[in-house]
Amino acid sequence: MGTVLEDVTSESVDAAHIQRRVEDWEERLNRLYAEIGDWLPDGWEARPGAPVVMHEPLMRKFGMDAKPMPTLELHDRAGHVARLKPRGLWIIGENGRIDLKHDGHYYYLMDTADNFEQPNWEVSRADRRCDREAVTRAWLRRILQ
């Protein structure tokens, strides 16, 4: 299976495939959060946030239990906080989305890679969804300023 659309329309998708997708999503989240933690400018620190419960329709369809997924909080010395929360795995046209809130701005981080491929994280402001750029150290530092 290469895309989310294939997951939701294929008759060959089974519970094992959905379980693999959920496990892959959690691994991709943890890897991205670790990378973001490494990119932080001086004065910022990364902390695990409260997990969010994932129980998407395909999980329910195949009788899977809800699963807590990791979140990330970025804190600076002045009390500013940026929060990253997984929004969903099965998003048409994407291989998962994370919402980031910081200083009244909302950002969508989207993995545009096919299922089980190397992640390709892109980001846009929520109010400018068509203006995407790569998720990089430079991007992160720019929005945290």
N, C-alpha and C positions, 0 to 999 in steps of 0.2 A: 504494500500500500504506500503510495507516494504522497497523497495530499489529504487534507481534512475532508474535502468533498467526497473523495473515494471512501473514506471511513464511514461517512454518514449515508452513503447510497449503495455500497457494495453488500451483496448478500453473503459474501465469504468472510466478513468480519465476525470474529468470535470473542468470547470473554478473554481468552489468552492474549489476543491482539490488543484489546482495550487495556488490559493490565500492563502490558509492555509499554503502551503509549503513556499511561499515567506515571510509571516508573521513570521513563525517559524524560518526561516533563519535570519531575522533581529533580532529577540529575542536572538538567539544563538550568533550572532555577538556581540551584546551589552553585554551579560553576560560574554563572553570571554574577551572582552576589559576591562570590569570592573575588572575581576580577574587579568589580566595582569597589570593593573594600581596598584593593591594592592601588586603585587609581585616585583615592581621595586626596584632596589638597591638605596641607598642614592645617591643624586645628580641627579637623573632622575625624569622626570615628564611626565605624559600622557596628551595629548591634542587631541581633536577631529580634524581629518583632513578634507579635502574637500571631500564631498560625491562622490561616483562613481555611475554612472547610470547603473542600472540592467534592461535589457530588453532581456532576453534569449528567444530562439526559442519557448519553450512551453508557455511562457507568450504571445508572439505574436500570436501563434496559437489560443489561446483562447481570443484574443482581449483585453488583459490587457495592461494598460499603463505602460510605463517605470517607475521605482521606484528608487529614490536615496537611496543608502545604505551607512551606516556609515563606515568611515575609522578611523584609529588611528595612531597618531604620538607619538613617544617616544623621548624626548630631554634630553640631559645632559648639564651640565654647560660648557663643553668644546666645545659645538656646534655639537656634534654627534647626528645623527637622525636615528631612525629606523621607517620605515613606513609599516603599515599593511593595505592591501587593499583586499576586497573580490574579488576573481577571477571568481567564478561561483558556482552556486548551483547544477545544474544538471551535475555532473562529474561522469562518470561511475566508480563504485567501491568505491565511496565516497559520503558523504552527504554534500558536499560543500567544497570549498578550499579557503584559504586566502593566498595571497603572502606577504612575509615579505622581505624587503630589508634593509640591514644594513652593512656598511663598505665594500661595494662591493660584499657582499655575498647575495645570494637569498635563501629563505627557503619557503617550502610549508607546511602550516598548514592544515591538513585534518581531517574532522570529519568522522570517520569510522563507526559510529553508523547507525542503520536503521532509516528510516524516523520517525520523531516524538518521537524518543527514547532519553534517556539521552545522551548528546554528549560524544564522545570519541575522544578527540583531539590528533592527532599524528603529528609529524613534521619530515621533512627530509630536508637536503640541496638540492637545485635544481640539483646539480651535483652528488648527491648520493641518488637518489630517493628510493632505496631499503633499505637504512639504516635509518629506522624510530625509533623514540623514543617518549615517552609521552611528551606532552606539560606541563611542570611543572615550578615551581619557580626556581629550580636549573638550568634547561635548559635555561630559559630566562636570568638569571644572568650570566651564562657562555658565552652566545653569546654577551652580552652587555659589557663584560670586554674589 
